[in-house]
Amino acid sequence: MGLLDNLKAKLAPAKGKVSHLAQQHGGKIEHGLDKAAKVVDEKTKGKYSDKIQTGTGKAKHAMDRLAHKEDGGTTPPTDVPPSPPAS
């Protein structure tokens, strides 16, 4: 087993926990990103607005990937039981 394999094996539980936290607190995280972007944009007097928006968008996209939102909801959250099929 190589170094990378060992690292992946040790980080797997952390990735699951981070994913769960991203699902649970996604709205708060996005709000914080927006708030931080606004403050930075004000401090730089709008000089880097496009770069700030790009960075904020990338951060939100990464957070969505962590929360597994990107796959269209096909992966149910682990703490919610699946709903019964509609008849």
C-alpha positions, 0 to 999 in steps of 0.5 A: 500500500502506497503513501497516497493509499494510506492517506486516503484511508485515514482521511475517509472518515473525515470526508464523511463527517465534512460531507455531513456537516456541509449538508447540515449547515449548507445555508449558513456556510453560503451565507458566511461566504456571501458576507465575507465576499461583501466585506472584501469587496467593500474594503477593495472598493469594488476593484476586484469584484469579478474575482471575488464573485468568481472565487465565491462561486467556486467555494460554493460549488466545492461546498455543494460537491462536498454535500453531494448536492450536485448529483441531483439528489440521487444520494439520500442523506444518511440520517433521513430514512427513504420515503415509501414509493408512491402508489 
